[in-house]
Amino acid sequence: MINCLRSIKICFALSFFLLSGFSLADDFAIDIRGKKIINAKEFGYGVDRFVLDSAFQDILNSLSDVVFVIPPGYYTQGECLTVGGKGIYLVGYGVVIEQVNPDSQCLVISGEGNALIGFRLDGNAISRGNSTKQAAVVVKGKGSLVIGNRISRSKSAAIWVQGAENYKIYGNYIDHSYSDGIHQTEGSFNGVVKYNHTYNTGDDGISVVSYSSSGLVHDIVIENNIVTNVKWARGISVIGGENVVVRSNFVNGTGRAAGIIVSREESYRTRGVRNVTIEGNFVSGVSMIEPGKINDLTGQGAIDINSHNFSEPGVEKVTVAKNTVIDSKHSPIRVLGNVCDVSVINLQSLPLVNEDIVIHNCEGGNK
């Protein structure tokens, strides 16, 4: 966590960030008109049933257009569960679910207009995995909502968005995931990621990733999030995607890589990137790896725009505007490789770094 006694500049900036521009009422308003409210006590949950198993899945399969309230208490989940109908709001304020099987721990929100609201999900992973079954929450379908949950120790991503459309991920606290905090991939589109806090994620805090083998992620807004203590990866990443806005986020503490990165990564066979706006973000403590591991640094800037694929489109049309960078080991911004049409406007950096901020334009022949 941030120590305010040692990082007064950062804490002042964070306080300003938290107190300015946050209008939550409209974003968190949930329309339950026309929905029946069912308490899971009717099925014995919270009374004498505290295991979310196949019987609980059968109940979920029977629901439609309801607010399904789980009574407060401690529950266990040993296999993945799916909310796959239509209009099901699964609500769990005061509920702690212990996801005891790290290889099948997911809560899948699919179908149409379904939601996961107010749960605490505690995993017990001790190593990284790379499958959706090892994620705490998997978002699919249309109009899915993931709001106000606390998610800890997932084996892969805490929230894995897989081919979803018109989704919202708001106000979640994520810590100690072994992969990304919030991972958006496989052609997901029209998504909004706001007011989340990721802490100590094993990979990127918030990511947009489009692999060549799957669909292009597009029309994504990543706004007013807090990303802290990313020891090994990047804070916010756009690695293949189109029409992405990264605005008014607070990113503090990456160990070896960029605070915010836009890239096409040949080694991971990702798609190109087009039309990205990086605006009004506060980025600090970048590439501050612990002593003795200096050789693990990537050389990336606090805000890094790069592509090493020269045979196909790389990264183009990126606007970097009104961002603030404090305490970056390398340049406040780096532009490298098969990149064009990048504009940098009003970048504030403290302390000043004695390296040029390079702006590449398509006319410069960078392709």
C-alpha positions in Angstrom: 0.0 0.0 0.0 1.0 3.7 -0.3 2.9 5.1 2.7 1.8 8.7 2.9 4.6 9.7 5.3 7.1 8.7 2.6 5.1 9.6 -0.5 3.4 13.0 0.3 3.4 14.0 -3.4 1.7 10.8 -4.4 -0.9 10.9 -1.5 -1.8 14.5 -2.2 -2.4 13.6 -5.9 -4.4 10.5 -5.0 -6.6 12.6 -2.6 -7.2 15.1 -5.3 -7.9 12.3 -7.8 -10.4 10.7 -5.5 -12.3 13.9 -4.6 -12.6 15.4 -8.1 -14.8 14.3 -10.9 -16.3 11.2 -9.3 -20.1 11.2 -9.9 -21.2 7.7 -8.8 -24.9 8.0 -8.5 -25.8 7.5 -12.1 -23.1 4.9 -12.7 -24.2 2.7 -9.8 -27.9 3.0 -10.3 -29.4 -0.4 -10.9 -32.9 -0.7 -12.3 -34.8 -3.5 -10.7 -38.3 -2.5 -11.8 -40.3 -5.5 -12.8 -38.0 -7.9 -11.1 -39.1 -10.3 -8.5 -36.9 -10.4 -5.3 -36.1 -13.9 -4.1 -34.1 -14.6 -0.9 -32.0 -17.8 -1.1 -33.2 -18.5 2.5 -36.3 -20.0 0.7 -33.9 -22.8 -0.4 -32.1 -23.1 2.9 -29.1 -21.0 2.0 -27.8 -19.0 5.0 -29.8 -21.3 7.3 -28.4 -24.8 7.0 -26.9 -24.8 3.5 -23.6 -23.1 3.0 -22.1 -25.0 0.0 -22.7 -23.6 -3.4 -22.7 -26.8 -5.4 -24.7 -28.5 -8.3 -27.9 -28.0 -6.3 -27.3 -24.2 -6.2 -26.5 -24.3 -10.0 -29.9 -25.9 -10.6 -31.5 -23.0 -8.8 -29.6 -20.5 -10.9 -30.7 -22.3 -14.0 -34.4 -21.9 -13.0 -34.2 -18.1 -12.5 -35.2 -15.3 -14.9 -35.7 -11.6 -14.3 -35.1 -11.7 -10.6 -33.0 -10.2 -7.8 -31.6 -13.3 -6.1 -30.3 -12.3 -2.6 -27.8 -14.6 -0.8 -28.0 -14.1 3.0 -24.9 -12.9 4.7 -22.5 -15.7 5.8 -19.5 -17.8 4.8 -20.0 -20.2 1.9 -17.8 -22.6 -0.1 -17.6 -23.1 -3.8 -15.8 -26.1 -5.2 -16.7 -26.0 -8.9 -17.4 -23.2 -11.4 -21.0 -21.8 -11.3 -22.8 -20.0 -14.1 -25.5 -17.3 -14.1 -26.6 -17.8 -17.6 -30.3 -16.9 -17.9 -31.7 -13.4 -18.5 -32.0 -10.5 -16.1 -30.7 -12.3 -13.0 -29.1 -10.0 -10.4 -27.1 -12.1 -7.9 -26.7 -10.0 -4.8 -24.4 -10.9 -1.9 -23.7 -8.1 0.5 -22.1 -9.6 3.6 -21.4 -12.9 1.7 -18.0 -14.4 1.7 -17.5 -17.2 -0.8 -14.4 -19.3 -0.3 -13.4 -20.6 -3.8 -11.6 -23.7 -2.6 -10.7 -25.2 -5.9 -8.3 -23.0 -7.7 -8.6 -25.0 -10.9 -12.4 -24.6 -11.1 -13.2 -21.5 -9.1 -15.0 -19.3 -11.5 -18.4 -17.5 -11.2 -19.5 -17.1 -14.8 -21.8 -14.2 -15.7 -23.2 -14.9 -19.2 -26.6 -14.8 -20.8 -28.2 -11.4 -21.1 -28.5 -8.6 -18.6 -27.1 -10.6 -15.6 -25.2 -9.2 -12.7 -22.9 -10.1 -9.8 -23.1 -7.5 -7.0 -21.6 -7.1 -3.6 -19.8 -10.4 -3.0 -16.4 -11.2 -1.4 -14.6 -13.9 -3.3 -11.6 -15.5 -1.6 -9.4 -17.9 -3.5 -6.5 -20.0 -2.2 -4.2 -20.1 -5.2 -0.5 -20.4 -4.7 0.6 -20.3 -8.3 -0.5 -18.9 -11.6 -2.9 -20.5 -14.1 -4.0 -19.3 -17.6 -7.6 -20.6 -18.0 -11.0 -19.1 -17.5 -11.9 -21.8 -15.0 -9.1 -20.5 -12.8 -10.4 -17.0 -12.8 -12.6 -15.7 -10.0 -15.2 -14.1 -12.3 -15.7 -14.7 -16.0 -17.8 -12.1 -17.9 -19.6 -13.2 -21.1 -22.9 -12.5 -22.8 -24.7 -9.2 -23.3 -25.1 -6.4 -20.8 -23.3 -8.1 -17.9 -22.7 -6.2 -14.7 -19.9 -6.8 -12.1 -20.3 -4.2 -9.3 -18.9 -3.7 -5.9 -17.2 -7.1 -5.3 -14.0 -7.8 -3.5 -11.8 -10.5 -5.1 -8.7 -12.1 -3.7 -6.1 -14.7 -4.7 -7.5 -15.9 -8.0 -5.2 -18.4 -9.9 -5.6 -16.6 -13.2 -7.4 -13.2 -13.7 -9.6 -11.9 -11.0 -12.1 -10.7 -13.6 -11.8 -12.3 -17.1 -13.9 -10.7 -19.8 -14.3 -13.2 -22.6 -16.2 -12.1 -25.8 -18.7 -10.0 -23.8 -20.6 -7.0 -25.2 -22.1 -3.9 -23.5 -20.7 -4.8 -20.1 -19.9 -2.7 -17.0 -17.3 -3.5 -14.4 -17.6 -0.9 -11.6 -16.3 -0.4 -8.1 -14.6 -3.8 -7.5 -11.5 -4.2 -5.2 -9.0 -6.8 -6.5 -5.9 -8.0 -4.7 -3.3 -10.7 -5.2 -4.5 -12.2 -8.4 -1.9 -14.4 -10.0 -2.6 -13.0 -13.5 -4.3 -9.8 -14.6 -6.7 -7.9 -12.3 -9.2 -7.2 -15.1 -8.5 -8.9 -18.4 -10.6 -8.1 -21.5 -10.1 -10.3 -24.5 -11.6 -12.4 -27.3 -13.5 -9.7 -29.1 -15.1 -8.1 -26.2 -16.6 -4.7 -27.0 -18.6 -1.8 -25.7 -17.2 -2.2 -22.2 -16.8 0.3 -19.4 -14.3 -0.3 -16.5 -14.7 2.3 -13.8 -13.9 3.0 -10.1 -12.1 -0.3 -9.6 -9.0 -0.7 -7.4 -6.4 -3.4 -8.3 -3.6 -4.1 -5.8 -0.6 -6.4 -6.1 -1.7 -8.2 -9.3 0.6 -10.9 -10.7 0.3 -9.5 -14.2 -1.2 -6.3 -15.6 -3.6 -4.4 -13.4 -6.2 -3.7 -16.2 -5.7 -5.0 -19.7 -7.1 -5.1 -23.2 -5.6 -7.9 -25.2 -6.5 -9.0 -28.7 -4.8 -12.1 -29.9 -4.5 -12.8 -33.6 -6.4 -16.1 -33.1 -9.5 -14.4 -31.7 -11.6 -11.3 -32.2 -10.5 -7.7 -31.9 -11.4 -6.0 -28.6 -12.9 -2.6 -29.3 -14.8 0.4 -27.9 -13.6 0.2 -24.3 -13.5 2.9 -21.7 -11.1 2.5 -18.7 -11.7 5.4 -16.4 -11.3 6.6 -12.8 -9.6 3.4 -11.6 -6.8 3.0 -9.1 -4.0 0.5 -10.0 -1.3 0.0 -7.4 1.7 -2.3 -6.7 2.1 -4.2 -9.9 5.4 -5.9 -9.1 6.1 -7.7 -12.4 4.0 -6.2 -15.2 2.2 -3.0 -16.4 -0.4 -0.9 -14.7 -2.9 -0.5 -17.6 -2.3 -2.2 -21.0 -3.8 -2.0 -24.5 -2.2 -4.9 -26.4 -4.2 -5.1 -29.5 -7.5 -3.2 -29.8 -9.4 -0.4 -31.3 -11.2 2.7 -30.0 -10.0 2.5 -26.4 -10.0 5.4 -23.9 -7.8 5.3 -20.8 -8.8 8.4 -18.8 -8.3 9.8 -15.3 -6.7 6.7 -13.8 -4.3 6.6 -10.9 -1.4 4.2 -11.5 1.3 3.8 -8.8 4.0 1.3 -8.4 5.2 -0.9 -11.2 8.3 -3.0 -10.6 9.8 -3.5 -14.0 7.5 -2.1 -16.8 5.3 0.7 -17.9 2.5 2.4 -16.0 0.4 2.6 -19.1 1.3 0.7 -22.3 -0.1 0.6 -25.9 1.6 -2.1 -27.9 1.5 -4.9 -30.5 3.4 -7.8 -29.1 4.8 -10.1 -31.8 6.0 -12.6 -29.2 2.4 -13.1 -28.0 0.9 -12.9 -31.5 -1.4 -10.0 -30.7 -3.3 -7.8 -33.2 -2.5 -4.2 -33.9 -3.8 -1.1 -32.1 -5.7 1.8 -33.5 -7.4 4.9 -32.1 -6.4 5.1 -28.4 -6.8 8.1 -26.1 -4.6 8.3 -22.9 -5.9 11.4 -21.1 -5.7 12.9 -17.6 -4.0 10.0 -15.9 -1.6 10.2 -12.9 1.3 7.7 -13.2 4.0 7.4 -10.6 6.6 5.0 -9.2 7.3 3.3 -12.6 10.0 0.5 -12.9 11.0 0.8 -9.3 12.1 -2.8 -9.0 13.8 -3.9 -5.8 17.6 -3.8 -5.6 19.3 -6.9 -7.0 16.8 -7.4 -9.8 17.8 -4.4 -12.0 18.4 -6.7 -15.0 14.7 -7.5 -15.1 13.8 -4.0 -16.1 12.2 -3.6 -19.6 13.4 -0.1 -20.3 9.8 1.0 -20.9 8.7 4.6 -20.3 6.0 5.5 -17.8 3.7 5.8 -20.7 5.0 3.5 -23.5 3.8 3.1 -27.1 5.6 0.5 -29.1 5.3 -2.3 -31.7 8.0 -4.7 -32.9 6.0 -6.1 -35.8 7.1 -4.5 -39.0 5.3 -6.8 -41.5 1.7 -5.8 -40.5 0.0 -2.7 -38.9 1.5 -2.0 -35.5 0.2 0.9 -33.4 -1.5 4.0 -35.0 -3.5 7.0 -34.0 -2.7 7.5 -30.3 -3.4 10.7 -28.4 -1.6 11.3 -25.1 -3.0 14.4 -23.4 -2.8 16.1 -20.0 -1.1 13.2 -18.1 1.1 13.6 -15.1 4.2 11.4 -14.5 6.1 11.4 -11.2 9.1 9.2 -10.3 9.7 7.1 -13.4 13.1 5.3 -13.7 13.0 5.8 -17.5 11.4 8.4 -19.8 8.0 9.8 -19.0 7.0 8.7 -22.4 8.6 6.4 -25.0 7.6 5.8 -28.6 9.3 2.9 -30.3 9.1 0.8 -33.5 6.2 0.4 -36.0 4.2 3.2 -34.6 2.7 6.3 -36.2 0.3 9.2 -35.7 1.1 9.7 -32.0 0.4 13.1 -30.5 1.6 14.1 -27.0 -0.1 17.2 -25.5 0.7 18.9 -22.1 2.6 16.1 -20.4 3.7 17.0 -16.9 6.7 15.2 -15.5 8.4 15.4 -12.1 11.3 15.2 -11.8 12.3 16.2 -15.3 14.0 13.5 -17.3 16.9 14.3 -19.5 15.6 12.4 -22.5 13.7 13.6 -25.5 10.0 12.9 -25.7 9.7 11.6 -29.2 6.6 12.1 -31.4 6.3 9.8 -34.4 4.1 10.7 -37.3 3.0 8.5 -40.2 4.7 10.9 -42.6 8.0 10.2 -40.9 8.1 6.7 -42.5 8.0 4.7 -39.3 6.1 1.8 -41.0 
